[in-house]
Amino acid sequence: MTTELQDPDILLVRYGELALKGGNRALFENALVRNLQGALKHVGGGEVIRRWGRIQVKPAGRWREAMRACARTFGIKSVSPAWNTGRDLESMIAMGRRLLENKLQEYPPGSRPSFRVTVKRADKTYPMTSGELALAIADGMLDEDSTVLIQMKNADIDFNIDLRPEGTFAFLEREPGPGGLPVKTLGQGLCLLSGGIDSPVAAWCAMKRGLKVSFVSFHSPPYIGEGSRMKIRDLIRVLAEWQGPSTLHEVQFADIQLAIREGAPESLRTILYRRSMQRIASHLARRSKTGALITGENLGQVASQTLENLACIGAAANIQVLRPLITHDKEDVIVLAKHIGTFDVSIRDEPDCCTVFQPRKPALRAQAPECEAIEAELGLVTLEEAQVRASAKEHIHPGS
């Protein structure tokens, strides 16, 4: 009879790009430790221990949720639930048998999954090489009547031994992480968040490159209802699962749109909306010492995203503008949105403020001098400064 497998002793956390940081490696590793500690707070806590080439997590409880939290932490390459075992061959074989027996319960009767043993020998004092030890473990684990098939590459089941100075760990699973760099190691960014598919993915991509991302949304009552506001918050809740508690700035935008509708050429409305948003976001970014704006703009996807229009819109910002999705195909963005978890929220049928007073035939090649003259005539800067002062700030937590 199969005995129930106890919970793993630790989670083995591996990182990728951080190992290439040379003299700055410790800075990035320490940031990753802090981010893991923050992620674990929401799933019962736990101890995070930094080792050479690895980070070890000892969850205080709910290890599967802890593993998921680790696997959603930027900088992580993969996570494995691991069991302590003795350094002697007999202990490794015994643990391997238990893990394999438990794993085989997932396969239907009569199936013959492929199997291999992999050994990583960070402790070079061990008397056997990695290859010798892997062969000895496999020979001890498998009887003549074993149902598994030995396969050296791409095996269905890979039993791993991680032989390290601080202990010997056995595991089967590798949960992939997002990679990239720990959040906040490269500074802060402010994402102009619409309710669409693109801007949440752009925010996620910026987080992956080490930015802590806050958000600004624009709301236009009575033309846009409460459903749009709730959608923005739901998107941030999902993204907060990847970077932790997040800040939302909400700006009332209807007065500015009315001024543009009444006094500007119809074809330039969308461009002028977006230029105004860039100026407002720049004010908010400077106020919070944020180094860049982040947008979901994509070259040629809609009329406002021609090369000339993007240049005209970007000229309104007085800090750098990052466009992570600028060359992505829409299909690639959708795949990412589904992976991140924002897609189902993004496709909810709630209009955003850019749909208010949309032009029938938008300009394709707007020029900044023409827009600046119109903005000065309409007194947009005064309206924008008032809305910056009246903007509301809210902190949103994962799943809150």
C-alpha positions in Angstrom: 0.0 0.0 0.0 1.3 3.5 -0.9 2.1 5.6 2.1 1.1 9.3 2.0 3.9 11.6 1.2 4.6 14.2 3.8 4.9 17.9 2.9 8.2 19.0 1.5 10.8 20.3 3.8 11.8 23.3 1.7 11.2 25.0 -1.6 14.3 25.3 -3.7 14.3 28.6 -5.6 16.6 29.1 -8.7 17.3 32.3 -10.4 18.8 32.9 -13.8 19.9 36.4 -14.9 20.9 37.5 -11.4 23.8 35.1 -11.5 25.4 37.3 -14.3 25.4 40.5 -12.3 29.0 40.2 -11.2 29.9 42.6 -8.3 26.2 43.7 -8.1 24.9 40.2 -7.6 24.5 40.4 -3.9 22.3 43.6 -4.3 20.0 41.7 -6.7 19.9 38.6 -4.6 19.0 40.6 -1.4 16.3 42.3 -3.3 14.9 39.0 -4.4 14.9 37.7 -0.8 13.0 40.8 0.3 10.4 40.3 -2.5 10.0 36.7 -1.7 9.4 37.6 2.0 6.8 40.0 0.8 5.1 37.5 -1.4 4.9 34.9 1.3 3.2 37.3 3.7 -0.1 36.7 1.9 0.1 32.9 2.1 1.1 32.3 5.7 4.7 33.6 5.8 7.9 31.6 5.9 11.7 31.8 6.2 13.8 32.8 3.2 17.4 31.8 3.2 20.0 33.0 0.7 22.5 30.4 -0.4 25.2 30.4 -3.1 23.3 29.9 -6.4 20.0 29.1 -4.6 17.4 30.5 -2.3 15.7 28.2 0.1 12.2 28.9 1.3 10.7 27.2 4.4 7.0 27.9 4.3 5.2 28.4 7.6 2.2 26.6 6.0 0.2 26.1 2.8 3.3 25.1 0.8 1.5 24.8 -2.5 0.3 28.4 -2.2 3.8 29.4 -1.1 5.2 27.7 -4.2 2.8 29.6 -6.4 3.7 32.9 -4.8 7.4 32.2 -5.4 6.8 31.2 -9.0 5.1 34.6 -9.5 8.1 36.6 -8.2 10.3 38.3 -10.8 13.9 37.1 -10.9 12.9 33.5 -10.3 13.7 30.9 -12.9 12.0 27.9 -11.3 10.9 26.5 -7.9 10.9 22.9 -6.7 9.3 21.4 -3.6 12.1 19.4 -2.1 12.7 16.8 0.7 15.7 16.5 2.9 17.5 13.2 2.6 20.8 11.7 3.9 24.0 12.0 2.0 24.4 8.2 1.9 23.3 6.3 -1.2 20.7 4.2 0.7 18.8 7.3 1.9 18.7 8.8 -1.6 17.4 5.6 -3.1 14.8 5.3 -0.3 13.6 8.8 -0.9 13.6 8.3 -4.6 11.4 5.2 -4.3 8.8 7.1 -2.2 8.7 10.1 -4.6 8.4 7.8 -7.6 5.7 5.6 -6.0 3.7 8.7 -5.2 4.2 10.2 -8.7 3.1 7.0 -10.5 -0.3 7.3 -8.9 -1.0 10.2 -11.4 -0.7 7.8 -14.3 -3.4 5.4 -15.5 -2.9 1.6 -14.9 -0.8 -0.1 -17.5 1.0 3.1 -18.6 4.8 3.1 -18.8 6.2 6.6 -18.2 9.8 7.4 -19.0 12.2 8.0 -16.1 15.6 9.4 -15.4 17.8 10.5 -12.5 19.6 13.8 -12.5 22.3 14.7 -9.9 23.6 18.2 -9.3 26.8 18.0 -7.1 27.5 21.4 -5.7 29.4 19.7 -2.9 32.5 18.5 -4.7 33.8 16.7 -1.7 31.3 13.9 -2.3 33.3 10.7 -3.4 31.2 9.9 -6.5 30.8 12.0 -9.6 27.3 13.2 -10.6 27.0 10.6 -13.3 28.2 7.8 -11.1 25.7 8.7 -8.4 22.8 9.1 -10.8 23.5 5.5 -12.2 23.8 4.1 -8.7 20.5 5.7 -7.6 18.6 4.6 -10.7 19.9 1.0 -10.3 18.8 1.0 -6.7 15.4 2.5 -7.3 14.2 0.3 -10.2 13.4 -3.4 -9.8 13.3 -5.8 -12.8 9.5 -5.6 -12.9 9.5 -1.8 -12.8 6.8 -0.2 -15.0 8.9 2.8 -15.9 11.2 3.1 -19.0 14.7 4.6 -18.7 15.1 7.6 -21.0 18.0 10.0 -20.7 16.4 13.0 -22.4 12.9 14.6 -22.0 11.8 11.9 -19.6 8.3 12.1 -18.2 9.6 11.7 -14.6 12.9 13.2 -13.6 14.1 12.4 -10.1 16.6 15.0 -9.0 19.2 15.0 -6.2 20.7 18.4 -5.3 23.8 17.6 -3.3 24.9 20.8 -1.5 27.2 21.6 1.4 24.2 22.6 3.6 22.2 19.4 2.8 21.0 16.9 0.3 17.6 17.6 -1.4 15.4 15.3 -3.5 12.6 16.5 -5.8 10.7 15.8 -9.0 8.9 19.0 -10.0 10.1 22.3 -11.4 7.5 25.1 -11.4 8.7 27.7 -13.9 9.0 31.3 -12.7 8.8 34.5 -14.8 12.5 35.2 -14.9 13.7 38.8 -15.3 14.9 40.9 -12.4 13.5 41.6 -9.0 10.9 44.3 -8.8 12.3 47.8 -7.8 16.0 47.0 -8.5 15.8 49.3 -11.5 13.6 52.0 -10.1 9.9 52.9 -10.5 7.6 53.4 -13.5 4.0 54.8 -13.8 1.7 52.9 -16.2 -1.1 54.6 -18.0 -3.6 51.8 -17.5 -6.7 51.5 -19.7 -9.1 48.7 -19.5 -7.8 47.0 -22.6 -5.5 44.0 -23.2 -2.3 45.9 -23.9 -1.5 48.2 -21.0 -1.6 45.6 -18.3 0.8 43.4 -20.3 3.1 46.4 -20.8 3.1 46.9 -17.0 3.9 43.3 -16.4 6.8 43.5 -18.9 8.2 46.5 -17.1 7.9 44.7 -13.8 9.9 41.8 -15.3 12.8 44.2 -16.0 13.0 45.3 -12.4 10.6 48.3 -12.2 8.1 48.8 -9.4 5.0 49.9 -11.3 2.3 52.2 -10.1 -0.7 53.1 -12.2 -2.8 56.0 -13.4 -6.3 55.7 -14.8 -8.5 58.3 -16.3 -12.2 58.4 -15.5 -14.9 60.4 -17.3 -18.2 60.4 -15.5 -21.1 60.6 -16.5 -19.9 59.3 -19.9 -18.2 56.3 -18.4 -19.8 54.3 -15.6 -18.6 52.6 -12.4 -18.0 49.3 -14.2 -14.9 50.8 -15.9 -13.5 51.9 -12.5 -14.0 48.4 -11.0 -12.4 46.8 -14.1 -9.2 48.9 -13.5 -9.0 47.9 -9.9 -9.5 44.2 -10.8 -6.6 44.4 -13.3 -4.4 45.9 -10.7 -5.3 43.2 -8.2 -4.1 40.6 -10.7 -0.9 42.5 -11.4 -0.3 42.9 -7.7 0.0 39.2 -7.4 3.2 39.6 -9.4 4.7 42.6 -7.7 2.9 43.1 -4.4 0.7 46.0 -3.2 0.3 48.6 -5.9 -0.7 52.2 -6.1 -3.4 53.6 -8.3 -3.8 57.3 -9.1 -7.3 58.1 -10.5 -7.8 61.3 -12.5 -11.1 62.8 -13.5 -10.9 63.5 -17.2 -14.3 64.6 -18.4 -13.8 68.4 -18.2 -10.6 68.1 -20.3 -12.4 66.0 -22.9 -15.3 68.5 -23.1 -12.8 71.3 -23.7 -11.2 69.4 -26.5 -14.5 68.5 -28.0 -15.7 72.1 -28.0 -12.5 73.8 -29.2 -10.3 71.4 -31.2 -10.6 69.8 -34.7 -12.5 66.5 -34.5 -9.7 64.5 -36.2 -7.2 65.5 -33.4 -9.4 64.6 -30.4 -7.8 61.2 -29.6 -4.2 62.6 -30.0 -5.1 65.6 -27.8 -6.6 63.2 -25.2 -3.4 61.2 -25.1 -1.1 64.2 -25.0 -3.1 65.5 -22.0 -2.8 62.1 -20.3 1.0 62.1 -20.8 1.3 65.6 -19.2 -0.9 64.6 -16.2 1.0 61.3 -15.8 4.3 63.2 -16.0 3.2 65.5 -13.1 2.2 62.5 -11.0 5.4 60.7 -11.8 7.6 63.7 -10.8 5.6 64.0 -7.6 6.4 60.4 -6.6 10.0 60.4 -7.9 9.1 58.0 -10.7 11.6 57.7 -13.6 9.5 56.7 -16.6 6.0 56.4 -18.0 4.8 53.0 -19.3 2.2 52.7 -22.0 0.7 49.8 -24.0 1.2 51.5 -27.3 1.9 49.3 -30.3 3.2 50.6 -33.6 0.4 50.6 -36.2 -2.2 48.8 -34.1 -4.7 51.7 -34.2 -4.9 55.0 -36.0 -3.4 56.9 -33.1 -0.3 54.7 -33.1 1.3 55.7 -36.4 5.0 56.7 -36.1 4.1 60.4 -36.4 1.3 60.2 -33.9 3.4 58.3 -31.3 6.1 61.0 -31.6 3.5 63.7 -31.2 1.9 62.1 -28.1 5.3 61.3 -26.6 6.5 64.9 -27.0 3.9 66.0 -24.4 5.7 64.0 -21.7 8.7 65.5 -19.9 10.1 62.2 -18.7 11.0 59.2 -20.7 8.2 57.0 -22.1 8.7 53.2 -22.2 6.6 51.2 -24.7 7.4 47.5 -24.0 4.9 46.2 -26.6 5.9 48.6 -29.5 6.7 45.8 -31.9 4.6 42.9 -30.6 1.9 41.1 -32.6 -1.5 41.3 -31.0 -1.6 37.5 -30.8 1.6 37.5 -28.8 0.2 40.1 -26.4 -3.0 38.0 -25.9 -0.9 34.9 -25.1 1.0 36.9 -22.4 -2.3 38.4 -21.1 -3.7 34.9 -20.6 -0.5 33.8 -18.9 -0.4 36.8 -16.5 -4.1 36.4 -15.7 -5.4 39.8 -17.0 -7.0 38.6 -20.2 -10.4 37.6 -18.8 -10.7 41.0 -17.0 -9.5 43.0 -20.0 -12.2 41.6 -22.3 -15.0 42.6 -20.0 -17.2 44.9 -22.1 -16.6 48.2 -20.3 -15.6 51.3 -22.3 -12.6 53.4 -21.3 -12.4 57.2 -21.5 -10.7 57.3 -24.9 -14.0 56.1 -26.4 -15.7 59.4 -25.3 -16.3 61.7 -28.3 -14.2 59.6 -30.6 -13.5 61.2 -34.0 -15.1 59.6 -37.1 -11.9 60.0 -39.0 -8.8 60.4 -36.7 -5.6 62.1 -37.9 -2.8 59.8 -38.9 0.1 62.2 -38.9 -0.4 64.8 -36.2 2.3 67.3 -35.5 3.3 68.6 -32.1 3.4 72.3 -33.0 -0.2 72.3 -34.2 -1.3 70.4 -31.1 0.6 72.8 -28.8 -1.1 75.8 -30.4 -4.6 74.3 -29.8 -3.7 73.3 -26.2 -2.6 76.8 -25.4 -5.8 78.3 -26.9 -7.9 75.9 -24.9 -6.0 76.5 -21.6 -5.5 72.8 -21.1 -2.6 73.2 -18.8 -4.7 75.0 -16.2 -7.4 72.2 -16.4 -4.7 69.5 -16.1 -3.1 71.1 -13.1 -6.5 71.2 -11.4 -7.1 67.5 -12.1 -3.6 66.6 -10.8 -4.4 68.4 -7.5 -7.8 66.6 -7.3 -6.5 63.2 -8.2 -7.2 60.3 -5.8 -4.6 57.8 -4.6 -5.4 54.2 -3.6 -3.4 51.2 -2.5 -4.5 47.9 -3.9 -3.4 44.5 -2.6 -3.3 41.1 -4.3 -6.7 39.6 -4.5 -8.2 42.3 -2.2 
